[in-house]
Amino acid sequence: MSMAKVGAVVLDCPDPRALAGFYAGIVGGALEGDDDWVDLKVPGGPVIAFQAAPGYVPPRWPEADRSQQFHLDLTVEDLDAAEKEVLALGARPLDAEDRSRTFRVYADPAGHPFCLCAC
């Protein structure tokens, strides 16, 4: 029996509403919150929360001195189509050149790494 359950995954960022909107554009869901904290509530999925962090410094992937610390794996059916959509929403590629792999790595607008996976 577990002692706890995951309530939310929380990402620090400079603009919670903007970053929550970026991820809502990818996974859908509804936004709730204010300028300091926004929850992205995805039907059938976990809450992804975005917290204002004054002085936020984004990770640099794959540098050890500013490591990613965590990342989201987002499962998709068509990597090429999903890539076009996340780039249009403001993502930037970090490691997406190898088209033979089942995943590609991007940064969200606040610099957090995430992967699109066709796994």
Rosetta blueprint (number, residue, H / E / L):
1 M L
2 S L
3 M L
4 A L
5 K L
6 V L
7 G L
8 A E
9 V E
10 V E
11 L E
12 D E
13 C E
14 P L
15 D L
16 P H
17 R H
18 A H
19 L H
20 A H
21 G H
22 F H
23 Y H
24 A H
25 G H
26 I H
27 V H
28 G L
29 G L
30 A E
31 L E
32 E E
33 G E
34 D L
35 D L
36 D L
37 W E
38 V E
39 D E
40 L E
41 K E
42 V L
43 P L
44 G L
45 G L
46 P L
47 V E
48 I E
49 A E
50 F E
51 Q E
52 A E
53 A L
54 P L
55 G L
56 Y L
57 V L
58 P L
59 P L
60 R L
61 W L
62 P L
63 E L
64 A H
65 D H
66 R H
67 S L
68 Q L
69 Q L
70 F L
71 H L
72 L E
73 D E
74 L E
75 T E
76 V L
77 E L
78 D L
79 L H
80 D H
81 A H
82 A H
83 E H
84 K H
85 E H
86 V H
87 L H
88 A H
89 L H
90 G L
91 A L
92 R E
93 P E
94 L E
95 D E
96 A L
97 E L
98 D L
99 R L
100 S L
101 R L
102 T L
103 F E
104 R E
105 V E
106 Y E
107 A E
108 D L
109 P L
110 A L
111 G L
112 H L
113 P E
114 F E
115 C E
116 L E
117 C E
118 A L
119 C L
